[in-house]
Amino acid sequence: MSSAFPALLHFAHKYAHDPAAALLASANAGGENVHRSCVLGALLGAAHGDGGLAPWLTEGLTARAEIEAEAAAFAAMVAAKRSAGGAGGAAAGL
């Protein structure tokens, strides 16, 4: 992954406004595109939030409902831990 990091930064900067274009450009560039695109998707997802991806990128996912339910359960667990006075993040073992 270290050799793919400069390309990751390039795609994140060049396509910061358009996560779908960033992921397509990363996938089409070849090389370590799977690992790079996973990290790029996480980075852009954090920046753009839940609605940041074009619907056509998520509608056809296998087990989409299960993935969404798991993500919602994780988010609820983190929110509950934080509201209970937990530090959250890495300090809380998350």
DSSP file (Angstrom, degrees, kcal/mol; ACC not computed):
  #  RESIDUE AA STRUCTURE BP1 BP2  ACC     N-H-->O    O-->H-N    N-H-->O    O-->H-N    TCO  KAPPA ALPHA  PHI   PSI    X-CA   Y-CA   Z-CA
    1    1 A M    >>        0   0    0      0, 0.0     3,-1.1     0, 0.0     4,-0.8   0.000 360.0 360.0 360.0 -29.6    0.0    0.0    0.0
    2    2 A S  G >4  +     0   0    0      1,-0.3     3,-0.6     2,-0.2     0, 0.0   0.848 360.0  52.0 -60.2 -32.8    2.9    2.4    0.6
    3    3 A S  G 34 S+     0   0    0      1,-0.2     4,-0.3     2,-0.1    -1,-0.3   0.738 109.1  51.2 -74.6 -20.0    3.6    2.6   -3.1
    4    4 A A  G <> S+     0   0    0     -3,-1.1     4,-2.3     1,-0.2    -1,-0.2   0.534  86.0  89.4 -90.4  -7.5    0.0    3.4   -3.8
    5    5 A F  H <X S+     0   0    0     -4,-0.8     4,-2.4    -3,-0.6     5,-0.2   0.900  83.4  51.7 -62.1 -44.2   -0.1    6.3   -1.2
    6    6 A P  H  > S+     0   0    0      0, 0.0     4,-2.1     0, 0.0    -1,-0.2   0.909 112.2  47.3 -59.5 -39.6    1.0    9.1   -3.6
    7    7 A A  H  > S+     0   0    0     -4,-0.3     4,-2.7     2,-0.2     5,-0.2   0.893 108.7  55.4 -67.2 -38.4   -1.7    8.0   -6.1
    8    8 A L  H  X S+     0   0    0     -4,-2.3     4,-2.5     1,-0.2    -1,-0.2   0.930 109.2  46.8 -57.0 -47.1   -4.3    7.9   -3.3
    9    9 A L  H  X S+     0   0    0     -4,-2.4     4,-2.3     2,-0.2     5,-0.2   0.894 110.4  53.7 -62.8 -40.0   -3.4   11.5   -2.4
   10   10 A H  H  X S+     0   0    0     -4,-2.1     4,-3.0    -5,-0.2     5,-0.3   0.952 112.3  42.6 -59.0 -51.3   -3.6   12.5   -6.0
   11   11 A F  H  X S+     0   0    0     -4,-2.7     4,-2.1     1,-0.2    -2,-0.2   0.887 113.1  53.0 -65.4 -38.8   -7.1   11.1   -6.5
   12   12 A A  H  < S+     0   0    0     -4,-2.5    -1,-0.2    -5,-0.2    -2,-0.2   0.894 117.0  38.4 -63.8 -39.2   -8.4   12.4   -3.1
   13   13 A H  H >< S+     0   0    0     -4,-2.3     3,-1.1    -5,-0.2     4,-0.2   0.945 117.9  46.1 -76.6 -49.7   -7.2   15.9   -4.1
   14   14 A K  H 3< S+     0   0    0     -4,-3.0     3,-0.2     1,-0.3    -2,-0.2   0.864 126.5  29.1 -64.2 -36.9   -8.1   16.0   -7.7
   15   15 A Y  T >< S+     0   0    0     -4,-2.1     3,-1.8    -5,-0.3     7,-0.4  -0.012  77.2 127.2-114.2  29.1  -11.6   14.5   -7.2
   16   16 A A  T <  S+     0   0    0     -3,-1.1    -1,-0.2     1,-0.3    -2,-0.1   0.803  77.6  50.0 -56.7 -30.5  -12.4   15.8   -3.7
   17   17 A H  T 3  S+     0   0    0     -3,-0.2    -1,-0.3     1,-0.2    -2,-0.1   0.597 114.4  44.1 -83.3 -12.6  -15.7   17.2   -4.9
   18   18 A D    <>  -     0   0    0     -3,-1.8     4,-2.1     1,-0.1    -1,-0.2  -0.762  57.8-178.4-140.0  88.7  -16.8   14.0   -6.7
   19   19 A P  H  > S+     0   0    0      0, 0.0     4,-2.5     0, 0.0     5,-0.2   0.853  86.0  54.8 -57.6 -37.2  -16.4   10.7   -4.9
   20   20 A A  H  > S+     0   0    0     32,-0.3     4,-2.3     1,-0.2     5,-0.2   0.930 109.6  46.1 -63.5 -44.6  -17.8    8.7   -7.8
   21   21 A A  H  > S+     0   0    0      1,-0.2     4,-2.5     2,-0.2    -1,-0.2   0.876 111.6  53.4 -65.0 -36.5  -15.3   10.1  -10.2
   22   22 A A  H  X S+     0   0    0     -4,-2.1     4,-2.4    -7,-0.4    -2,-0.2   0.933 110.8  45.2 -63.3 -45.9  -12.5    9.6   -7.7
   23   23 A L  H  X S+     0   0    0     -4,-2.5     4,-2.5     2,-0.2    -2,-0.2   0.894 114.2  48.6 -67.6 -39.5  -13.3    5.9   -7.3
   24   24 A L  H  X S+     0   0    0     -4,-2.3     4,-2.5    -5,-0.2    -1,-0.2   0.924 112.3  48.3 -65.2 -43.5  -13.7    5.3  -11.0
   25   25 A A  H  X S+     0   0    0     -4,-2.5     4,-1.1     2,-0.2    -2,-0.2   0.908 113.1  48.4 -63.6 -41.1  -10.4    7.1  -11.8
   26   26 A S  H  X S+     0   0    0     -4,-2.4     4,-0.5    -5,-0.2     3,-0.4   0.923 113.0  46.8 -64.8 -44.5   -8.6    5.0   -9.1
   27   27 A A  H >< S+     0   0    0     -4,-2.5     3,-0.9     1,-0.2    -2,-0.2   0.899 113.3  48.9 -64.3 -40.4  -10.1    1.7  -10.3
   28   28 A N  H 3< S+     0   0    0     -4,-2.5    -1,-0.2     1,-0.2    -2,-0.2   0.663  97.4  70.5 -75.2 -15.8   -9.2    2.5  -13.9
   29   29 A A  H 3< S-     0   0    0     -4,-1.1    -1,-0.2    -3,-0.4    -2,-0.2   0.710  89.6-155.9 -74.8 -18.8   -5.7    3.5  -13.1
   30   30 A G    <<  +     0   0    0     -3,-0.9    -1,-0.2    -4,-0.5     2,-0.1  -0.366  52.1  89.0  77.4-159.1   -4.7   -0.1  -12.3
   31   31 A G  S    S-     0   0    0      1,-0.2     2,-1.7     2,-0.1     3,-0.4  -0.437 111.2  -5.0  66.6-138.3   -1.9   -1.1  -10.0
   32   32 A E  S  > S+     0   0    0      1,-0.2     4,-2.4    -2,-0.1     5,-0.2  -0.265  89.6 143.0 -80.1  50.0   -2.9   -1.4   -6.4
   33   33 A N  H  >  +     0   0    0     -2,-1.7     4,-2.1     1,-0.2    -1,-0.2   0.790  61.2  54.7 -69.5 -28.3   -6.4   -0.2   -7.3
   34   34 A V  H  > S+     0   0    0     -3,-0.4     4,-1.9     2,-0.2    -1,-0.2   0.972 115.6  36.3 -69.7 -52.9   -8.4   -2.4   -4.9
   35   35 A H  H  > S+     0   0    0      2,-0.2     4,-2.1     1,-0.2     5,-0.2   0.928 119.4  49.9 -64.1 -44.8   -6.5   -1.4   -1.7
   36   36 A R  H  X S+     0   0    0     -4,-2.4     4,-2.6     1,-0.2    -1,-0.2   0.912 111.5  48.3 -60.8 -43.2   -6.1    2.2   -2.9
   37   37 A S  H  X S+     0   0    0     -4,-2.1     4,-2.7    -5,-0.2    -1,-0.2   0.831 107.5  55.6 -70.6 -31.6   -9.8    2.5   -3.7
   38   38 A C  H  X S+     0   0    0     -4,-1.9     4,-2.0     2,-0.2    -1,-0.2   0.944 113.5  40.8 -62.8 -47.0  -10.9    1.0   -0.4
   39   39 A V  H  X S+     0   0    0     -4,-2.1     4,-2.5     2,-0.2    -2,-0.2   0.900 115.1  52.1 -68.2 -40.2   -8.9    3.6    1.5
   40   40 A L  H  X S+     0   0    0     -4,-2.6     4,-2.9    -5,-0.2     5,-0.3   0.910 109.0  50.4 -62.1 -42.8  -10.0    6.4   -0.9
   41   41 A G  H  X S+     0   0    0     -4,-2.7     4,-2.3     2,-0.2    -1,-0.2   0.898 111.2  48.3 -62.5 -40.9  -13.6    5.4   -0.4
   42   42 A A  H  X S+     0   0    0     -4,-2.0     4,-2.1     2,-0.2    -2,-0.2   0.919 113.5  47.7 -64.7 -43.0  -13.2    5.5    3.4
   43   43 A L  H  X S+     0   0    0     -4,-2.5     4,-1.6     2,-0.2    -2,-0.2   0.942 116.5  41.5 -63.6 -49.1  -11.5    8.9    3.2
   44   44 A L  H  X S+     0   0    0     -4,-2.9     4,-2.7     1,-0.2     5,-0.3   0.832 111.9  56.6 -70.7 -31.2  -14.1   10.4    0.8
   45   45 A G  H  X S+     0   0    0     -4,-2.3     4,-2.3    -5,-0.3    -1,-0.2   0.901 107.1  48.9 -64.0 -40.3  -16.9    8.8    2.8
   46   46 A A  H  < S+     0   0    0     -4,-2.1    -2,-0.2     1,-0.2    -1,-0.2   0.870 115.7  44.7 -65.2 -35.8  -15.7   10.5    5.9
   47   47 A A  H  < S+     0   0    0     -4,-1.6    -2,-0.2    -5,-0.2    -1,-0.2   0.863 124.4  30.8 -76.4 -36.4  -15.5   13.8    4.1
   48   48 A H  H  < S-     0   0    0     -4,-2.7     3,-0.4     1,-0.2    -2,-0.2   0.606  97.2-145.9-103.4 -13.7  -18.9   13.6    2.2
   49   49 A G    ><  -     0   0    0     -4,-2.3     3,-1.7    -5,-0.3     4,-0.2  -0.205  48.2 -35.6  78.6-171.5  -21.0   11.6    4.6
   50   50 A D  T 3  S+     0   0    0      1,-0.3     3,-0.5     2,-0.1    -1,-0.2   0.804 136.9  45.8 -59.9 -36.0  -23.8    9.1    4.0
   51   51 A G  T 3  S+     0   0    0     -3,-0.4    -1,-0.3     1,-0.2    -2,-0.1   0.267  83.4  99.4 -93.8  13.1  -25.2   10.8    0.9
   52   52 A G    <   +     0   0    0     -3,-1.7     2,-0.3    -7,-0.2   -32,-0.3   0.701  66.4  76.9 -75.6 -20.0  -21.9   11.5   -0.8
   53   53 A L  S    S-     0   0    0     -3,-0.5     5,-0.1    -4,-0.2   -35,-0.0  -0.701  88.2-109.9 -94.7 143.6  -22.0    8.6   -3.2
   54   54 A A    >   -     0   0    0     -2,-0.3     3,-2.1     1,-0.1     4,-0.5  -0.447  31.4-119.8 -63.2 139.9  -24.0    8.5   -6.3
   55   55 A P  G >> S+     0   0    0      0, 0.0     4,-2.5     0, 0.0     3,-1.4   0.814 109.5  66.2 -55.2 -32.8  -26.9    6.0   -5.9
   56   56 A W  G 34 S+     0   0    0      1,-0.3     4,-0.4     2,-0.2    -2,-0.0   0.710  95.5  59.0 -65.7 -16.9  -25.7    3.8   -8.8
   57   57 A L  G <4 S+     0   0    0     -3,-2.1    -1,-0.3     1,-0.1    -3,-0.0   0.690 118.9  26.0 -81.8 -18.0  -22.6    3.0   -6.8
   58   58 A T  T X4 S+     0   0    0     -3,-1.4     3,-1.5    -4,-0.5    -2,-0.2   0.651 100.0  80.0-117.4 -21.6  -24.5    1.4   -4.0
   59   59 A E  T 3< S+     0   0    0     -4,-2.5    -3,-0.1     1,-0.3     5,-0.1   0.818  97.3  44.9 -63.1 -32.2  -27.8    0.2   -5.3
   60   60 A G  T 3  S+     0   0    0     -4,-0.4    -1,-0.3     2,-0.1    -2,-0.1   0.305  81.2 132.3 -96.3  10.5  -26.5   -3.0   -6.8
   61   61 A L    X   -     0   0    0     -3,-1.5     3,-1.2     1,-0.1     2,-0.2  -0.367  62.1-116.4 -65.2 136.8  -24.3   -4.1   -3.9
   62   62 A T  T 3  S+     0   0    0      1,-0.3    -1,-0.1     2,-0.1     5,-0.1  -0.557 100.6   7.7 -67.4 135.0  -24.6   -7.7   -2.8
   63   63 A A  T 3> S+     0   0    0     -2,-0.2     4,-2.5     3,-0.1    -1,-0.3   0.816  82.1 155.9  61.6  33.7  -26.0   -7.8    0.8
   64   64 A R  H <>  +     0   0    0     -3,-1.2     4,-2.7     1,-0.2     5,-0.2   0.917  69.5  50.4 -56.8 -46.4  -26.6   -4.0    0.7
   65   65 A A  H  > S+     0   0    0      1,-0.2     4,-2.3     2,-0.2    -1,-0.2   0.898 111.8  48.2 -61.4 -40.4  -29.4   -4.2    3.4
   66   66 A E  H  > S+     0   0    0      2,-0.2     4,-2.3     1,-0.2    -1,-0.2   0.893 111.6  49.6 -67.4 -39.7  -27.1   -6.2    5.7
   67   67 A I  H  X S+     0   0    0     -4,-2.5     4,-2.5     2,-0.2    -2,-0.2   0.928 112.4  47.6 -64.2 -45.3  -24.2   -3.8    5.2
   68   68 A E  H  X S+     0   0    0     -4,-2.7     4,-2.4    -5,-0.2    -2,-0.2   0.897 112.0  50.1 -63.6 -40.1  -26.4   -0.8    6.0
   69   69 A A  H  X S+     0   0    0     -4,-2.3     4,-2.3    -5,-0.2    -1,-0.2   0.908 111.6  48.1 -65.0 -41.6  -27.8   -2.5    9.1
   70   70 A E  H  X S+     0   0    0     -4,-2.3     4,-2.2     2,-0.2    -2,-0.2   0.908 112.4  48.7 -65.3 -42.0  -24.4   -3.4   10.4
   71   71 A A  H  X S+     0   0    0     -4,-2.5     4,-2.5     2,-0.2    -2,-0.2   0.904 112.2  48.9 -64.6 -40.8  -23.1    0.2    9.8
   72   72 A A  H  X S+     0   0    0     -4,-2.4     4,-2.4     2,-0.2    -2,-0.2   0.898 111.0  50.0 -65.8 -40.2  -26.2    1.6   11.5
   73   73 A A  H  X S+     0   0    0     -4,-2.3     4,-2.1     2,-0.2    -2,-0.2   0.898 111.6  48.7 -65.0 -39.9  -25.7   -0.7   14.5
   74   74 A F  H  X S+     0   0    0     -4,-2.2     4,-2.4     2,-0.2    -2,-0.2   0.928 111.5  49.0 -65.0 -44.9  -22.0    0.3   14.7
   75   75 A A  H  X S+     0   0    0     -4,-2.5     4,-2.5     1,-0.2    -2,-0.2   0.898 111.5  49.9 -62.2 -40.3  -22.9    4.0   14.6
   76   76 A A  H  X S+     0   0    0     -4,-2.4     4,-2.5     2,-0.2    -1,-0.2   0.893 109.8  51.0 -65.4 -39.0  -25.5    3.6   17.3
   77   77 A M  H  X S+     0   0    0     -4,-2.1     4,-2.3     2,-0.2    -2,-0.2   0.917 111.6  46.9 -64.4 -43.4  -23.1    1.7   19.5
   78   78 A V  H  X S+     0   0    0     -4,-2.4     4,-2.3     2,-0.2    -2,-0.2   0.922 113.0  49.1 -64.7 -44.0  -20.5    4.5   19.1
   79   79 A A  H  X S+     0   0    0     -4,-2.5     4,-2.5     1,-0.2    -2,-0.2   0.906 111.9  48.7 -62.5 -41.8  -23.1    7.2   19.8
   80   80 A A  H  X S+     0   0    0     -4,-2.5     4,-1.4     2,-0.2    -1,-0.2   0.900 111.1  50.2 -65.6 -40.2  -24.3    5.4   22.9
   81   81 A K  H  <>S+     0   0    0     -4,-2.3     5,-2.5     1,-0.2    -2,-0.2   0.903 112.6  46.9 -64.8 -40.9  -20.8    4.9   24.2
   82   82 A R  H ><5S+     0   0    0     -4,-2.3     3,-1.4     1,-0.2    -2,-0.2   0.897 111.2  50.2 -68.6 -40.3  -20.0    8.6   23.7
   83   83 A S  H 3<5S+     0   0    0     -4,-2.5    -1,-0.2     1,-0.3    -2,-0.2   0.745 104.2  60.2 -71.7 -20.5  -23.2    9.7   25.4
   84   84 A A  T 3<5S-     0   0    0     -4,-1.4    -1,-0.3    -5,-0.2    -2,-0.2   0.392 130.0 -94.3 -84.7   3.9  -22.5    7.5   28.3
   85   85 A G  T < 5S+     0   0    0     -3,-1.4    -3,-0.2     1,-0.3    -2,-0.1   0.499  76.4 147.1  98.4   5.2  -19.3    9.4   28.9
   86   86 A G      < -     0   0    0     -5,-2.5    -1,-0.3    -6,-0.2     6,-0.1  -0.380  54.3-127.5 -71.0 154.6  -16.9    7.2   27.0
   87   87 A A        -     0   0    0      1,-0.1    -1,-0.1     4,-0.1     4,-0.1   0.772  42.2-153.9 -73.3 -26.3  -14.0    8.8   25.2
   88   88 A G    >>  +     0   0    0      1,-0.2     4,-0.6    -7,-0.1     3,-0.6  -0.018  50.8  52.9  73.5 173.2  -14.8    7.2   21.9
   89   89 A G  G >4>S-     0   0    0      1,-0.2     5,-2.1     2,-0.2     3,-1.1  -0.145 118.5 -25.5  62.6-155.2  -12.4    6.4   19.2
   90   90 A A  G >45S+     0   0    0      1,-0.3     3,-1.5     4,-0.3    -1,-0.2   0.800 132.3  64.2 -64.4 -31.6   -9.2    4.5   19.7
   91   91 A A  G <45S+     0   0    0     -3,-0.6    -1,-0.3     1,-0.3    -2,-0.2   0.784 105.0  46.6 -65.4 -25.5   -8.9    5.4   23.4
   92   92 A A  G <<5S-     0   0    0     -3,-1.1    -1,-0.3    -4,-0.6    -2,-0.2   0.333 124.4-101.9 -97.6   6.4  -12.2    3.5   24.0
   93   93 A G  T < 5       0   0    0     -3,-1.5    -3,-0.2    -5,-0.2    -2,-0.1   0.706 360.0 360.0  82.4  20.9  -11.1    0.5   22.0
   94   94 A L      <       0   0    0     -5,-2.1    -4,-0.3   -16,-0.0    -5,-0.1   0.423 360.0 360.0 -95.6 360.0  -13.1    1.3   18.9
